[in-house]
Structure formats: C-alpha cells, structure tokens
C-alpha cells in the first residue's frame, strides 16, 4: 500500500527515487570523515522513512508539488535536525536542491550529476 498509496504515481516515483539517492549520498559522505562532513552525523533509515512519508502526504494533499515545504522538512527537520555545523547544514541543503526541484519532474532525462552518470530513470515499468 505504501508504494501505491499516492494519487500522483509518476511524481511520487520520481521524488522517492530522488530522496533515496539523496539518502545514499549523505550516507556515503560519512565514509570520508571530515572531508565528507565536518562532524560525523548518524543519518539513518528513519530520516529516509519519514521524508518519504511526508512526500506522499504532501502529494496527496496538494495539487502542486510543494517543493519549498518538502525541502524545509527534509533538509532542516528530518536530516538537518541532526546537523550542528553551519557549513554542513549549508552543504546538506545545497545537495538537496539538486534532488528536490521542478526539473526533476519536467526533464525526461534529469541528471543528478554534471557528468550525466547519475540520473533519474524514465517513468514506466521496471520489469
């Protein structure tokens, strides 16, 4: 029911993929010590889970995607609530801007990286 519980399935899939990719990115940065984050943070699955649930709730409640609200909740509350360093907070929000944006929904081949190696998959069956 979780994956099919949204009334905007194409937008939901795109935003869920972007959130999961963002979660993987912030987790991966931890491996690089102070080069990744100034302070080691314990981002975990509950951050991902609540952020995904909030995406679904907001998509079901609003006709337009409320990117500003989703960015605030994910970047400042869910993940950002753990971040105590100002530079890390700025970095976290900057990274999130690449994942929560209108172009993710409008571009058929939205790239998460300048190289194009990482991109949002096309909508459709993944079988």
Residue frames as qw, qx, qy, qz and C-alpha x, y, z in Angstrom:
[[0.000, 0.884, 0.467, 0.000, 0.00, 0.00, 0.00],
 [0.360, -0.698, 0.073, 0.615, 2.92, 2.35, 0.66],
 [0.293, -0.181, 0.549, 0.762, 4.15, 2.43, -2.96],
 [0.015, 0.427, 0.720, 0.547, 0.66, 2.58, -4.44],
 [0.201, -0.685, -0.607, 0.349, -0.83, 4.96, -1.84],
 [0.120, -0.447, 0.059, 0.885, -0.17, 8.18, -3.75],
 [0.514, 0.690, 0.465, -0.209, -2.61, 9.86, -6.14],
 [0.374, 0.862, -0.284, -0.189, 0.26, 11.18, -8.31],
 [0.948, -0.156, 0.227, 0.160, 2.21, 7.98, -9.03],
 [0.712, 0.525, -0.013, 0.466, 4.66, 9.38, -11.61],
 [0.026, -0.825, 0.258, -0.501, 5.63, 12.35, -9.43],
 [0.780, -0.547, 0.243, -0.186, 5.77, 10.06, -6.37],
 [0.953, 0.070, 0.097, 0.277, 8.16, 7.64, -8.08],
 [0.490, 0.668, -0.125, 0.547, 10.44, 10.44, -9.26],
 [0.250, -0.782, 0.284, -0.496, 10.59, 12.14, -5.86],
 [0.892, -0.399, 0.197, -0.080, 11.01, 8.83, -3.99],
 [0.875, 0.265, -0.015, 0.405, 13.92, 7.86, -6.23],
 [0.244, 0.743, -0.193, 0.593, 15.49, 11.30, -5.74],
 [0.556, -0.705, 0.247, -0.364, 15.09, 11.04, -1.96],
 [0.966, -0.185, 0.137, 0.116, 16.66, 7.57, -1.87],
 [0.702, 0.476, -0.073, 0.525, 19.56, 8.80, -3.99],
 [0.080, -0.800, 0.221, -0.553, 19.98, 11.81, -1.68],
 [0.794, -0.545, 0.198, -0.184, 19.96, 9.48, 1.35],
 [0.941, 0.084, 0.045, 0.325, 22.64, 7.31, -0.23],
 [0.431, 0.680, -0.132, 0.578, 24.72, 10.41, -0.95],
 [0.320, -0.777, 0.278, -0.465, 24.64, 11.75, 2.60],
 [0.923, -0.337, 0.185, -0.013, 25.43, 8.27, 3.94],
 [0.850, 0.339, -0.011, 0.404, 28.33, 7.86, 1.51],
 [0.168, 0.815, -0.216, 0.510, 29.87, 11.20, 2.53],
 [0.689, -0.670, 0.210, -0.178, 30.25, 9.84, 6.07],
 [0.959, 0.015, 0.058, 0.275, 32.90, 7.41, 4.81],
 [0.557, 0.564, -0.082, 0.604, 35.23, 10.31, 4.01],
 [0.511, -0.390, -0.409, 0.647, 35.44, 11.63, 7.56],
 [0.100, -0.696, -0.194, 0.684, 35.96, 15.36, 7.87],
 [0.058, -0.138, 0.552, 0.820, 36.19, 15.73, 4.09],
 [0.133, -0.429, -0.818, -0.360, 32.60, 14.45, 3.77],
 [0.373, -0.827, -0.317, -0.277, 31.08, 16.18, 6.81],
 [0.078, 0.662, -0.454, 0.591, 32.81, 18.41, 9.37],
 [0.447, -0.279, 0.669, -0.524, 31.10, 16.40, 12.11],
 [0.175, -0.021, -0.955, -0.236, 30.12, 12.71, 11.77],
 [0.566, -0.041, 0.170, -0.805, 26.31, 12.55, 11.78],
 [0.259, 0.040, 0.961, -0.085, 24.18, 9.49, 12.32],
 [0.570, 0.202, -0.233, -0.761, 21.75, 9.77, 9.42],
 [0.275, -0.041, 0.956, -0.091, 19.63, 6.64, 9.39],
 [0.023, -0.295, -0.856, -0.424, 16.69, 4.87, 7.83],
 [0.037, -0.686, -0.634, 0.353, 14.17, 6.74, 9.99],
 [0.001, -0.552, 0.127, 0.824, 15.24, 10.00, 8.27],
 [0.082, 0.067, -0.761, -0.640, 14.55, 8.37, 4.92],
 [0.071, -0.422, -0.903, -0.026, 11.29, 6.79, 6.05],
 [0.008, 0.698, 0.463, -0.546, 9.73, 9.97, 7.49],
 [0.043, 0.469, -0.320, -0.822, 10.84, 12.03, 4.49],
 [0.075, -0.088, -0.860, -0.497, 9.27, 9.53, 2.09],
 [0.054, -0.570, -0.800, 0.180, 6.05, 9.52, 4.07],
 [0.009, 0.656, 0.181, -0.733, 5.95, 13.33, 4.04],
 [0.054, 0.211, -0.599, -0.770, 6.38, 13.37, 0.26],
 [0.103, -0.321, -0.904, -0.263, 3.42, 11.04, -0.08],
 [0.069, -0.655, -0.608, 0.444, 1.25, 13.05, 2.31],
 [0.018, 0.580, -0.067, -0.812, 2.02, 16.37, 0.59],
 [0.066, 0.073, -0.734, -0.672, 1.45, 14.94, -2.90],
 [0.110, -0.460, -0.877, -0.087, -1.94, 13.59, -1.82],
 [0.116, -0.694, -0.489, 0.515, -2.95, 16.87, -0.15],
 [0.033, 0.700, -0.110, -0.705, -1.80, 19.49, -2.68],
 [0.746, 0.627, 0.210, -0.081, -2.41, 19.91, -6.41],
 [0.453, 0.786, -0.368, 0.206, 1.10, 21.35, -6.99],
 [0.825, -0.089, -0.378, 0.411, 4.27, 19.81, -5.58],
 [0.286, -0.951, 0.035, -0.114, 5.23, 21.96, -2.56],
 [0.767, 0.323, -0.317, 0.455, 9.00, 21.82, -3.10],
 [0.015, 0.640, -0.358, 0.680, 9.69, 24.58, -0.60],
 [0.727, -0.466, 0.224, -0.452, 7.85, 22.77, 2.19],
 [0.993, 0.024, -0.088, 0.070, 9.39, 19.40, 1.31],
 [0.566, 0.507, -0.348, 0.549, 12.87, 20.92, 1.18],
 [0.260, -0.633, 0.361, -0.634, 12.36, 22.54, 4.56],
 [0.875, -0.335, 0.156, -0.314, 11.04, 19.40, 6.21],
 [0.961, 0.145, -0.103, 0.213, 13.67, 17.11, 4.71],
 [0.563, 0.513, -0.249, 0.599, 16.64, 19.48, 4.82],
 [0.100, -0.585, 0.345, -0.727, 16.03, 21.39, 8.03],
 [0.718, -0.386, 0.254, -0.520, 13.99, 18.99, 10.16],
 [0.995, -0.019, 0.009, -0.098, 14.48, 15.34, 9.23],
 [0.828, 0.226, -0.149, 0.491, 18.11, 15.28, 8.09],
 [0.215, 0.644, -0.179, 0.712, 19.07, 18.80, 9.12],
 [0.636, -0.699, -0.012, -0.327, 17.84, 18.28, 12.67],
 [0.916, -0.259, -0.011, 0.305, 20.98, 16.22, 13.27],
 [0.607, 0.447, -0.013, 0.657, 23.33, 18.74, 11.68],
 [0.432, -0.798, -0.223, 0.355, 25.02, 21.12, 14.11],
 [0.438, -0.305, 0.278, 0.799, 27.72, 22.67, 11.90],
 [0.342, 0.722, 0.121, -0.589, 26.63, 25.66, 9.77],
 [0.170, 0.515, -0.663, -0.516, 28.81, 24.61, 6.82],
 [0.120, 0.062, 0.988, 0.077, 27.38, 21.08, 6.92],
 [0.333, 0.586, 0.599, -0.433, 23.84, 22.45, 7.02],
 [0.303, 0.699, -0.209, -0.613, 24.55, 24.67, 4.02],
 [0.068, 0.322, -0.872, -0.362, 26.04, 21.71, 2.16],
 [0.246, 0.260, 0.920, -0.158, 23.10, 19.45, 3.02],
 [0.376, 0.691, 0.369, -0.494, 20.58, 21.99, 1.74],
 [0.223, 0.640, -0.477, -0.559, 22.66, 22.63, -1.36],
 [0.060, -0.120, 0.967, 0.216, 22.78, 18.91, -2.15],
 [0.309, 0.440, 0.786, -0.304, 19.04, 18.57, -1.56],
 [0.334, 0.657, -0.018, -0.676, 18.35, 21.35, -4.10],
 [0.175, 0.375, -0.772, -0.483, 19.67, 19.02, -6.81],
 [0.028, -0.136, -0.990, -0.022, 17.16, 16.35, -5.85],
 [0.107, 0.672, 0.664, -0.310, 14.03, 18.31, -4.91],
 [0.013, 0.410, -0.211, -0.887, 13.47, 20.55, -7.91],
 [0.645, 0.514, 0.197, -0.529, 10.92, 21.15, -10.66],
 [0.394, 0.586, -0.615, -0.352, 13.33, 20.00, -13.36],
 [0.238, -0.155, 0.952, -0.119, 13.26, 16.50, -11.84],
 [0.503, 0.422, 0.676, -0.335, 9.62, 16.32, -12.91],
 [0.499, 0.760, 0.039, -0.415, 9.77, 18.21, -16.22],
 [0.205, 0.634, -0.691, -0.281, 13.03, 16.94, -17.78],
 [0.950, 0.082, -0.168, -0.249, 12.67, 13.47, -19.28],
 [0.861, 0.095, -0.307, 0.394, 16.33, 12.72, -18.52],
 [0.256, -0.922, 0.145, -0.252, 17.19, 14.77, -15.42],
 [0.704, 0.275, -0.490, 0.435, 20.85, 14.43, -14.39],
 [0.629, -0.761, -0.135, 0.080, 21.82, 14.44, -10.73],
 [0.606, -0.486, 0.262, 0.573, 25.47, 14.96, -11.70],
 [0.238, 0.776, -0.253, -0.527, 27.12, 17.21, -14.30],
 [0.126, -0.339, 0.864, 0.350, 28.70, 14.12, -15.90],
 [0.704, 0.114, -0.293, -0.637, 25.28, 12.58, -16.54],
 [0.289, 0.165, -0.936, 0.112, 26.38, 9.34, -14.87],
 [0.000, -0.323, -0.824, 0.465, 23.67, 9.66, -12.24],
 [0.272, -0.089, -0.316, -0.905, 20.19, 10.45, -13.49],
 [0.572, 0.111, 0.502, -0.639, 16.52, 9.98, -12.78],
 [0.259, 0.080, 0.915, 0.297, 15.18, 6.88, -14.54],
 [0.315, -0.114, -0.460, -0.823, 12.40, 7.17, -17.06],
 [0.580, -0.003, 0.475, -0.662, 8.87, 6.64, -15.81],
 [0.739, 0.198, -0.466, -0.444, 7.38, 3.28, -16.63],
 [0.969, -0.222, -0.012, -0.104, 7.56, -0.39, -15.87],
 [0.081, -0.758, 0.647, -0.033, 10.87, -1.56, -14.43],
 [0.882, -0.066, 0.457, -0.095, 10.33, -5.23, -15.24]]
